[in-house]
């Protein structure tokens, strides 16, 4: 009885449909854990790079010097560097072209920063929808495997003259296994999605604030020349 109720015995004796459900759930869990780790490292790096760049930006360093420094040593996970570079590059390009309308210069710089923010949002939110999908669908997929397993158990009872608990227990345990695996796959994905979505939202809010503050600085520069 103990041997027949072991985890390996339950899996090996499962029907092909239940095995398929278990395989999908395990694959989803492994994939989601890979994405959880990768997203966690990226978001943490993005936050650290943001704080580092803010210190340099507000240290009083000349913007041209900072721009050249960013060009020479740009950090791939620094969203603020990308936004600063996009805005200042467009600002400088329009000024060098002799654009005399300050509003046109500011509009161009702000548009470039908005595009950079959109790219950062896309990069930070990558794979988060997959975690949300795993968190919302795996419990139902596990429940589907449970229903199939219970149906198989009841079909097996139809050919037994004297049903006993020992004859029913393995089938029921096999059925409930898919629900357990579904929850194991879904819970970390849901927790990670909620946590990372909140962190990404906070990062994007900081990016928006920086873009507004940087726009104010550029606004003073462009209008001081007119």
C-alpha positions as YAML, in Angstrom:
chain: A
units: angstrom
residues:
- id: 1
  name: UNK
  ca: [0.00, 0.00, 0.00]
- id: 2
  name: UNK
  ca: [2.76, 2.44, 0.93]
- id: 3
  name: UNK
  ca: [4.66, 1.56, -2.20]
- id: 4
  name: UNK
  ca: [1.60, 1.99, -4.40]
- id: 5
  name: UNK
  ca: [0.96, 5.42, -2.83]
- id: 6
  name: UNK
  ca: [4.50, 6.69, -3.38]
- id: 7
  name: UNK
  ca: [4.87, 9.78, -5.55]
- id: 8
  name: UNK
  ca: [6.73, 7.96, -8.30]
- id: 9
  name: UNK
  ca: [4.16, 5.17, -8.35]
- id: 10
  name: UNK
  ca: [1.33, 7.68, -8.65]
- id: 11
  name: UNK
  ca: [3.03, 9.38, -11.60]
- id: 12
  name: UNK
  ca: [4.07, 6.17, -13.37]
- id: 13
  name: UNK
  ca: [0.60, 4.65, -13.02]
- id: 14
  name: UNK
  ca: [-1.24, 7.75, -14.18]
- id: 15
  name: UNK
  ca: [-3.20, 7.83, -17.39]
- id: 16
  name: UNK
  ca: [-1.68, 9.48, -20.45]
- id: 17
  name: UNK
  ca: [-3.99, 12.49, -20.07]
- id: 18
  name: UNK
  ca: [-2.95, 13.07, -16.46]
- id: 19
  name: UNK
  ca: [0.71, 12.61, -17.42]
- id: 20
  name: UNK
  ca: [0.31, 15.21, -20.17]
- id: 21
  name: UNK
  ca: [-1.22, 17.67, -17.70]
- id: 22
  name: UNK
  ca: [1.59, 17.04, -15.22]
- id: 23
  name: UNK
  ca: [4.21, 17.54, -17.97]
- id: 24
  name: UNK
  ca: [2.67, 20.86, -19.00]
- id: 25
  name: UNK
  ca: [2.48, 22.05, -15.40]
- id: 26
  name: UNK
  ca: [6.08, 21.09, -14.65]
- id: 27
  name: UNK
  ca: [7.28, 22.79, -17.85]
- id: 28
  name: UNK
  ca: [5.32, 25.92, -16.98]
- id: 29
  name: UNK
  ca: [6.73, 25.93, -13.45]
- id: 30
  name: UNK
  ca: [10.36, 25.51, -14.60]
- id: 31
  name: UNK
  ca: [9.96, 28.19, -17.27]
- id: 32
  name: UNK
  ca: [8.30, 30.62, -14.88]
- id: 33
  name: UNK
  ca: [11.05, 30.13, -12.29]
- id: 34
  name: UNK
  ca: [13.64, 30.95, -14.94]
- id: 35
  name: UNK
  ca: [11.75, 34.11, -15.81]
- id: 36
  name: UNK
  ca: [11.27, 35.00, -12.14]
- id: 37
  name: UNK
  ca: [15.01, 34.86, -11.53]
- id: 38
  name: UNK
  ca: [15.86, 36.71, -14.76]
- id: 39
  name: UNK
  ca: [13.28, 39.45, -14.18]
- id: 40
  name: UNK
  ca: [14.33, 39.85, -10.56]
- id: 41
  name: UNK
  ca: [17.97, 40.37, -11.50]
- id: 42
  name: UNK
  ca: [17.08, 42.80, -14.29]
- id: 43
  name: UNK
  ca: [14.73, 44.92, -12.16]
- id: 44
  name: UNK
  ca: [17.21, 45.06, -9.29]
- id: 45
  name: UNK
  ca: [19.98, 46.08, -11.70]
- id: 46
  name: UNK
  ca: [17.71, 48.73, -13.26]
- id: 47
  name: UNK
  ca: [16.97, 50.21, -9.85]
- id: 48
  name: UNK
  ca: [20.64, 50.27, -8.82]
- id: 49
  name: UNK
  ca: [21.63, 51.89, -12.11]
- id: 50
  name: UNK
  ca: [18.87, 54.44, -11.72]
- id: 51
  name: UNK
  ca: [20.11, 55.49, -8.27]
- id: 52
  name: UNK
  ca: [23.70, 55.63, -9.53]
- id: 53
  name: UNK
  ca: [22.81, 57.84, -12.48]
- id: 54
  name: UNK
  ca: [20.66, 60.14, -10.36]
- id: 55
  name: UNK
  ca: [23.67, 60.76, -8.11]
- id: 56
  name: UNK
  ca: [25.79, 61.71, -11.12]
- id: 57
  name: UNK
  ca: [23.09, 63.79, -12.76]
- id: 58
  name: UNK
  ca: [22.32, 65.87, -9.67]
- id: 59
  name: UNK
  ca: [25.97, 66.23, -8.67]
- id: 60
  name: UNK
  ca: [26.23, 69.39, -10.76]
- id: 61
  name: UNK
  ca: [28.20, 67.78, -13.57]
- id: 62
  name: UNK
  ca: [28.02, 69.62, -16.88]
- id: 63
  name: UNK
  ca: [25.40, 68.03, -19.12]
- id: 64
  name: UNK
  ca: [27.73, 67.82, -22.10]
- id: 65
  name: UNK
  ca: [30.35, 66.04, -19.99]
- id: 66
  name: UNK
  ca: [27.73, 63.67, -18.63]
- id: 67
  name: UNK
  ca: [26.40, 63.00, -22.13]
- id: 68
  name: UNK
  ca: [29.86, 62.11, -23.42]
- id: 69
  name: UNK
  ca: [30.42, 59.88, -20.40]
- id: 70
  name: UNK
  ca: [27.16, 58.06, -21.06]
- id: 71
  name: UNK
  ca: [28.05, 57.61, -24.72]
- id: 72
  name: UNK
  ca: [31.41, 56.08, -23.86]
- id: 73
  name: UNK
  ca: [30.22, 53.86, -21.01]
- id: 74
  name: UNK
  ca: [26.50, 53.26, -21.31]
- id: 75
  name: UNK
  ca: [24.99, 50.72, -18.92]
- id: 76
  name: UNK
  ca: [22.46, 48.44, -20.65]
- id: 77
  name: UNK
  ca: [20.10, 48.33, -17.65]
- id: 78
  name: UNK
  ca: [20.16, 52.04, -16.88]
- id: 79
  name: UNK
  ca: [16.82, 53.39, -18.04]
- id: 80
  name: UNK
  ca: [17.66, 56.93, -16.94]
- id: 81
  name: UNK
  ca: [20.80, 56.91, -19.06]
- id: 82
  name: UNK
  ca: [18.77, 55.91, -22.10]
- id: 83
  name: UNK
  ca: [16.18, 58.61, -21.41]
- id: 84
  name: UNK
  ca: [18.82, 61.26, -20.77]
- id: 85
  name: UNK
  ca: [20.75, 60.27, -23.86]
- id: 86
  name: UNK
  ca: [17.66, 60.31, -26.07]
- id: 87
  name: UNK
  ca: [16.46, 63.68, -24.80]
- id: 88
  name: UNK
  ca: [19.80, 65.47, -24.80]
- id: 89
  name: UNK
  ca: [20.78, 64.01, -28.18]
- id: 90
  name: UNK
  ca: [17.59, 65.28, -29.81]
- id: 91
  name: UNK
  ca: [17.89, 68.61, -28.00]
- id: 92
  name: UNK
  ca: [21.46, 69.07, -29.24]
- id: 93
  name: UNK
  ca: [20.62, 67.94, -32.77]
- id: 94
  name: UNK
  ca: [17.80, 70.44, -33.14]
- id: 95
  name: UNK
  ca: [19.88, 73.26, -31.70]
- id: 96
  name: UNK
  ca: [22.78, 72.46, -34.03]
- id: 97
  name: UNK
  ca: [20.40, 72.48, -36.99]
- id: 98
  name: UNK
  ca: [19.62, 76.07, -36.16]
- id: 99
  name: UNK
  ca: [16.03, 75.50, -35.07]
- id: 100
  name: UNK
  ca: [14.97, 78.87, -33.75]
- id: 101
  name: UNK
  ca: [11.61, 77.88, -32.30]
- id: 102
  name: UNK
  ca: [12.18, 76.96, -28.63]
- id: 103
  name: UNK
  ca: [8.87, 75.12, -28.50]
- id: 104
  name: UNK
  ca: [9.90, 72.91, -31.43]
- id: 105
  name: UNK
  ca: [13.19, 72.10, -29.70]
- id: 106
  name: UNK
  ca: [11.46, 71.21, -26.45]
- id: 107
  name: UNK
  ca: [8.79, 69.18, -28.19]
- id: 108
  name: UNK
  ca: [11.43, 67.17, -30.02]
- id: 109
  name: UNK
  ca: [13.41, 66.46, -26.86]
- id: 110
  name: UNK
  ca: [10.31, 65.48, -24.90]
- id: 111
  name: UNK
  ca: [9.10, 63.25, -27.71]
- id: 112
  name: UNK
  ca: [12.46, 61.46, -27.78]
- id: 113
  name: UNK
  ca: [12.29, 60.90, -24.01]
- id: 114
  name: UNK
  ca: [8.74, 59.56, -24.25]
- id: 115
  name: UNK
  ca: [9.87, 57.05, -26.86]
- id: 116
  name: UNK
  ca: [12.79, 56.02, -24.63]
- id: 117
  name: UNK
  ca: [10.42, 55.56, -21.67]
- id: 118
  name: UNK
  ca: [8.13, 53.39, -23.81]
- id: 119
  name: UNK
  ca: [11.08, 51.21, -24.80]
- id: 120
  name: UNK
  ca: [12.11, 50.88, -21.16]
- id: 121
  name: UNK
  ca: [8.56, 49.94, -20.19]
- id: 122
  name: UNK
  ca: [8.50, 47.25, -22.87]
- id: 123
  name: UNK
  ca: [11.86, 45.91, -21.73]
- id: 124
  name: UNK
  ca: [10.96, 45.86, -18.03]
- id: 125
  name: UNK
  ca: [7.55, 44.27, -18.57]
- id: 126
  name: UNK
  ca: [8.83, 41.56, -20.89]
- id: 127
  name: UNK
  ca: [7.77, 38.05, -19.73]
- id: 128
  name: UNK
  ca: [5.50, 39.43, -17.00]
- id: 129
  name: UNK
  ca: [2.39, 38.50, -19.03]
- id: 130
  name: UNK
  ca: [3.66, 34.91, -19.11]
- id: 131
  name: UNK
  ca: [3.86, 34.85, -15.31]
- id: 132
  name: UNK
  ca: [0.33, 36.21, -15.13]
- id: 133
  name: UNK
  ca: [-0.83, 33.50, -17.55]
- id: 134
  name: UNK
  ca: [0.83, 30.76, -15.53]
- id: 135
  name: UNK
  ca: [-0.66, 32.09, -12.32]
- id: 136
  name: UNK
  ca: [-4.18, 32.27, -13.73]
- id: 137
  name: UNK
  ca: [-4.32, 29.08, -15.82]
- id: 138
  name: UNK
  ca: [-2.27, 26.46, -13.96]
- id: 139
  name: UNK
  ca: [-4.79, 25.95, -11.13]
- id: 140
  name: UNK
  ca: [-7.52, 25.28, -13.71]
- id: 141
  name: UNK
  ca: [-5.25, 23.00, -15.69]
- id: 142
  name: UNK
  ca: [-4.48, 21.11, -12.49]
- id: 143
  name: UNK
  ca: [-8.20, 20.92, -11.74]
- id: 144
  name: UNK
  ca: [-8.77, 19.50, -15.21]
- id: 145
  name: UNK
  ca: [-6.22, 16.77, -14.47]
- id: 146
  name: UNK
  ca: [-8.00, 16.08, -11.17]
- id: 147
  name: UNK
  ca: [-11.35, 15.68, -12.91]
- id: 148
  name: UNK
  ca: [-9.83, 13.30, -15.46]
- id: 149
  name: UNK
  ca: [-8.15, 11.28, -12.70]
- id: 150
  name: UNK
  ca: [-11.36, 10.99, -10.68]
- id: 151
  name: UNK
  ca: [-13.28, 9.93, -13.77]
- id: 152
  name: UNK
  ca: [-10.69, 7.20, -14.37]
- id: 153
  name: UNK
  ca: [-11.04, 6.08, -10.74]
- id: 154
  name: UNK
  ca: [-14.82, 5.77, -11.00]
- id: 155
  name: UNK
  ca: [-14.52, 3.88, -14.26]
- id: 156
  name: UNK
  ca: [-12.16, 1.49, -12.51]
- id: 157
  name: UNK
  ca: [-14.70, 0.97, -9.73]
- id: 158
  name: UNK
  ca: [-17.25, -0.20, -12.28]
- id: 159
  name: UNK
  ca: [-15.33, -3.44, -12.85]
- id: 160
  name: UNK
  ca: [-14.68, -4.15, -9.15]
- id: 161
  name: UNK
  ca: [-17.24, -6.29, -7.35]
- id: 162
  name: UNK
  ca: [-16.39, -5.08, -3.85]
- id: 163
  name: UNK
  ca: [-14.93, -1.56, -3.90]
- id: 164
  name: UNK
  ca: [-12.67, -0.72, -0.96]
- id: 165
  name: UNK
  ca: [-10.77, 2.36, 0.13]
- id: 166
  name: UNK
  ca: [-7.50, 0.74, -0.93]
- id: 167
  name: UNK
  ca: [-8.78, 0.33, -4.47]
- id: 168
  name: UNK
  ca: [-9.99, 3.93, -4.70]
- id: 169
  name: UNK
  ca: [-7.20, 5.75, -2.85]
- id: 170
  name: UNK
  ca: [-4.46, 5.50, -5.53]
- id: 171
  name: UNK
  ca: [-6.74, 6.92, -8.22]
- id: 172
  name: UNK
  ca: [-7.94, 9.76, -6.01]
- id: 173
  name: UNK
  ca: [-4.37, 10.56, -4.94]
- id: 174
  name: UNK
  ca: [-3.29, 10.57, -8.60]
- id: 175
  name: UNK
  ca: [-6.11, 12.96, -9.38]
- id: 176
  name: UNK
  ca: [-5.30, 15.34, -6.54]
- id: 177
  name: UNK
  ca: [-1.62, 15.35, -7.52]
- id: 178
  name: UNK
  ca: [-2.34, 17.48, -10.57]
- id: 179
  name: UNK
  ca: [-4.13, 20.07, -8.45]
- id: 180
  name: UNK
  ca: [-1.15, 20.23, -6.08]
- id: 181
  name: UNK
  ca: [1.30, 20.61, -8.96]
- id: 182
  name: UNK
  ca: [-0.91, 23.29, -10.51]
- id: 183
  name: UNK
  ca: [-0.86, 25.29, -7.30]
- id: 184
  name: UNK
  ca: [2.90, 24.83, -6.95]
- id: 185
  name: UNK
  ca: [3.32, 26.26, -10.44]
- id: 186
  name: UNK
  ca: [0.80, 29.08, -10.03]
- id: 187
  name: UNK
  ca: [1.53, 30.52, -6.59]
- id: 188
  name: UNK
  ca: [5.16, 31.61, -7.20]
- id: 189
  name: UNK
  ca: [4.17, 33.04, -10.59]
- id: 190
  name: UNK
  ca: [1.34, 35.11, -9.07]
- id: 191
  name: UNK
  ca: [3.52, 36.39, -6.22]
- id: 192
  name: UNK
  ca: [6.36, 37.27, -8.60]
- id: 193
  name: UNK
  ca: [4.03, 38.98, -11.07]
- id: 194
  name: UNK
  ca: [2.42, 41.18, -8.43]
- id: 195
  name: UNK
  ca: [5.78, 42.06, -6.89]
- id: 196
  name: UNK
  ca: [7.53, 42.79, -10.16]
- id: 197
  name: UNK
  ca: [4.59, 44.70, -11.62]
- id: 198
  name: UNK
  ca: [4.67, 47.02, -8.60]
- id: 199
  name: UNK
  ca: [8.43, 47.50, -8.91]
- id: 200
  name: UNK
  ca: [8.19, 48.20, -12.64]
- id: 201
  name: UNK
  ca: [5.44, 50.72, -12.02]
- id: 202
  name: UNK
  ca: [7.63, 52.47, -9.44]
- id: 203
  name: UNK
  ca: [10.59, 52.54, -11.84]
- id: 204
  name: UNK
  ca: [8.47, 53.97, -14.64]
- id: 205
  name: UNK
  ca: [7.10, 56.63, -12.29]
- id: 206
  name: UNK
  ca: [10.69, 57.62, -11.45]
- id: 207
  name: UNK
  ca: [11.52, 57.71, -15.15]
- id: 208
  name: UNK
  ca: [8.57, 60.01, -15.81]
- id: 209
  name: UNK
  ca: [9.59, 62.27, -12.96]
- id: 210
  name: UNK
  ca: [13.16, 62.45, -14.22]
- id: 211
  name: UNK
  ca: [11.96, 63.25, -17.75]
- id: 212
  name: UNK
  ca: [9.85, 66.11, -16.39]
- id: 213
  name: UNK
  ca: [12.72, 67.48, -14.31]
- id: 214
  name: UNK
  ca: [15.17, 67.15, -17.19]
- id: 215
  name: UNK
  ca: [12.66, 68.90, -19.47]
- id: 216
  name: UNK
  ca: [12.59, 71.80, -17.02]
- id: 217
  name: UNK
  ca: [16.37, 72.07, -17.16]
- id: 218
  name: UNK
  ca: [16.37, 72.00, -20.97]
- id: 219
  name: UNK
  ca: [13.53, 74.50, -20.98]
- id: 220
  name: UNK
  ca: [15.61, 76.98, -19.02]
- id: 221
  name: UNK
  ca: [18.60, 76.42, -21.32]
- id: 222
  name: UNK
  ca: [16.69, 76.88, -24.55]
- id: 223
  name: UNK
  ca: [14.80, 79.95, -23.41]
- id: 224
  name: UNK
  ca: [17.84, 81.56, -21.82]
- id: 225
  name: UNK
  ca: [19.39, 81.73, -25.29]
- id: 226
  name: UNK
  ca: [16.42, 83.61, -26.72]
...
